[in-house]
Every structure is written in structure tokens, then in C-alpha cells.
Amino acid sequence: MGQDRQLGPVYDRLRQLGIDEPTEAARTVEAITGRPSAARQASYSERRKQMLLALLDRYADGVDNAAEEIGAFFDHLRQVGVRGLVAEQLDDSDYVGLPEPHRRTKTSPAQI
């Protein structure tokens, strides 16, 4: 569906097909009669907006709920850390302990 700034080529192609946005005169007639003009009924931007609004009506609550759940998970993860989360999930406090320092497997030049 794109962003408004990306729709130039779409509008150009629609104009080639004879589908254009309503003129100022058509908008004035709409305001007087209260009815949408034929140009507006075929208008890509109007249909795009209607489709986006329908998608929002249908899916916004679900996405909001998912974002809330994901946010709560990461808030908790920030509080307890990965080790704390694993310890909670496995109900084993041994996972909370600090890791052992890395053992050197090779002698570094500084140690020689």
C-alpha cells in the first residue's frame, strides 16, 4: 500500500487508465449535494484509506494486545536478566549464579 510519498507512480498509472482524483469543482459539488463524485468513488487514495481503516478496525486491537504482551515479557527480562528468566522457567536457582571466569586454553604471549 505504501506511504503517500511513494505513490507517485501508482497515481501516474491510474491517470493513464482514466482514473483521477476529484477536481476542486467536483469537491464543491460533493459539499453541496452531500454525495461523493464519480471521481472520488474511483479514487485510489480514497479506496486505500478505506482499506487501511478497515484493516485497523479488524486487527489493531490484536496487534495492541500482542505488543503489550511482548513489552511485558521484555520488561520482565530486563528486570531479572536471562539467567533469572531461565531459573524461573526451570524453577532452579542454580541458573542464577554468576558464570565461572573463562579459562584460558592457550597460553597468551603476555603469560610467557
Secondary structure, DSSP 8 states (H G I E B T S, - for coil): ---GGG-HHHHHHHHHTT-----HHHHHHHHHHSS--HHHHT-HHHHHHHHHHHHHHHHHHHHHHHHHHHHHHHHHHHHHHHHHHHHHHHT-GGGGS-------SS--GGG-
